[in-house]
Amino acid sequence: MPMDALTARKSMPFQDVVRRLLEVVKDDQIKVNEPLEYYTYTKIGGKADILVLPATFSQVKGILLRAKQLQVPFMVMGNGSNVIVKDGGIRGIVIVMTRLISISLQKNQITAQSGIPLAVVSRYAWLHHLSGLEFAVGIPGTVGGAVCMNAGAYGGQISEVLERAVVLTKDGQCLSLTHQQLHFEYRDSVIQRESHIVLEATFRLEQGDGDEIKAKMDDLTQRRASKQPLEYPSCGSVFKRPQNDYAARLIQVSGLQGFRIGDAQVSTKHAGFIVNLGHATASDYIQVIRHVQQTVLERNGIALNHEVKIVGEDV
Ligand SMILES: Cc1cc2nc3c(=O)[nH]c(=O)nc-3n(C[C@H](O)[C@H](O)[C@H](O)COP(=O)(O)OP(=O)(O)OC[C@H]3O[C@@H](n4cnc5c(N)ncnc54)[C@H](O)[C@@H]3O)c2cc1C
């Protein structure tokens, strides 16, 4: 999680921080005490002290530099499809990247700003008869979140198609990183380790047949809908795949499907998902995660690590 290590200066009134942020963004791009349940796929989470929605790279940089100067912590979010925000919310500034949405094409390369949904980039590729991003059609994250997480599905992953990414370091330096410099690993990249902010990414794709690309995307969409509990809010597969096994299989054989605390339940449709049946809290969610980890360890001797990022503070 790109969370700056600076300590919050708790005495700093929000108005002072807002006043400094208004030097770089407009009034309607800042929200104070904003409930993060509106920004997460689980539809849970406490409030952000300050939430900012930059629309340009220079605004992102301006926010970051001011946060540093004022010693206010900050974190970055895309579509919130892989985070659980605790019920006490997030202190400091949450930078939500979803207003950075331009996309362009040059030969077989697509360059997309970080806030654009990955699924939109996948469809854009299909419209231009470019193959390589079909796997991404049902992943609900943004480009930035997908690069950060090295998102993947059905045998494909971001690292296989990413040419380079423009990032902002935590010191406000703008860098263009090559594929090699991004040090991708399973659901991980240098973005997480260095707390970089992804500004845009360029994907290198192959010329393909539009009908074949579309057929593959339709097939994957259908497979997703038949296997995943998309009718409920969730954060997708909660756990990373352990070596030589599947988290969902281990959870299933441990008899945990349907296990529930409050309204957070291990999905009866896909054991790797924990769904919000209506009014789950982050605390419910996290207790279910801990129970699943403990039970799978006791029954199968395997420690499951969660892929989803748990952020914020308890109540
Ligand atoms: C129904 C469902 C299905 C899913 N299926 C899949 C799947 O098939 N494969 C898969 O890999 N994932 C899947 N996910 C998880 C999720 O969609 C991916 O991890 C996605 O890449 C997260 O993107 P996001 O924009 O939502 O990131 P967020 O959830 O907002 O953030 C996730 C992490 O990325 C960081 N981040 C976000 N934007 C940036 C940025 N611009 N710069 C730096 N860091 C950033 C955040 O700080 C955080 O640490 C699924 C989730 C759901 C809800």
The ligand as a Gaussian input file, in Angstrom:
#p B3LYP/6-31G(d) Opt

LIG

0 1
 C      -15.502000      -8.951000      -8.169000
 C      -14.003000      -8.794000      -8.196000
 C      -13.245000      -9.587000      -9.041000
 C      -11.857000      -9.453000      -9.075000
 N      -11.135000     -10.241000      -9.939000
 C       -9.795000     -10.108000      -9.970000
 C       -9.031000     -10.911000     -10.878000
 O       -9.545000     -11.718000     -11.653000
 N       -7.683000     -10.751000     -10.869000
 C       -7.049000      -9.870000     -10.040000
 O       -5.817000      -9.763000     -10.085000
 N       -7.760000      -9.093000      -9.187000
 C       -9.099000      -9.196000      -9.134000
 N       -9.812000      -8.421000      -8.268000
 C       -9.100000      -7.489000      -7.367000
 C       -8.884000      -6.081000      -7.948000
 O       -9.818000      -5.770000      -8.948000
 C       -7.456000      -5.919000      -8.493000
 O       -6.482000      -6.138000      -7.504000
 C       -7.261000      -4.505000      -9.074000
 O       -6.026000      -4.487000      -9.743000
 C       -7.273000      -3.404000      -8.011000
 O       -7.374000      -2.149000      -8.680000
 P       -8.075000      -0.904000      -7.960000
 O       -7.959000       0.245000      -8.867000
 O       -9.434000      -1.260000      -7.521000
 O       -7.103000      -0.723000      -6.738000
 P       -7.505000      -0.355000      -5.227000
 O       -8.317000      -1.463000      -4.661000
 O       -8.034000       1.002000      -5.164000
 O       -6.060000      -0.407000      -4.560000
 C       -5.353000      -1.631000      -4.496000
 C       -3.886000      -1.313000      -4.188000
 O       -3.337000      -0.607000      -5.300000
 C       -2.850000       0.666000      -4.873000
 N       -3.097000       1.606000      -5.969000
 C       -4.263000       1.873000      -6.598000
 N       -4.082000       2.788000      -7.561000
 C       -2.765000       3.106000      -7.529000
 C       -1.965000       3.998000      -8.277000
 N       -2.448000       4.763000      -9.258000
 N       -0.640000       4.085000      -7.971000
 C       -0.113000       3.332000      -6.984000
 N       -0.823000       2.463000      -6.258000
 C       -2.138000       2.348000      -6.522000
 C       -3.620000       1.010000      -3.616000
 O       -2.882000       1.886000      -2.791000
 C       -3.749000      -0.383000      -2.998000
 O       -2.558000      -0.746000      -2.331000
 C      -11.208000      -8.526000      -8.225000
 C      -11.979000      -7.731000      -7.365000
 C      -13.368000      -7.854000      -7.352000
 C      -14.174000      -6.972000      -6.460000

